[in-house]
Amino acid sequence: MENGNNRTARSRGALMMYIFGIFMLVFYLGMAYMFLFSRVLAERMSPTVRYVMGGVFLLYGVYRLYRQVKATDRDNE
């Protein structure tokens, strides 16, 4: 009986981590979009800083996407 409860708790935790990972992925890619293509920060930052920060957010978002897909593949095996 206790083994079933542990499995349920782990699956809930895994689901929460999956949802959190998707949320963070959307956040980082959204920040990249905001820095690279939006005019919201154009008046407050130089273009060089905006493009560098946008690139960093974009690269980290792609890295998070890779890690999310890799973790999902590992869980499905």
C-alpha angles and dihedrals in degrees: 000000000000092000089060091052092051091050091050092048091049092049091050090049091048091050092050091049090049092052091045090050092052091048092051091046091054090046095053094044090046091052090049090052091048093051096042106037110014125088092213094100097030094101096046102044137042116250092246093057091045093052094046093049091044090051092050092050091046094050092046091047090053089048090051090049090053092049092047093052092044092051092048091051091049092050092050094054 
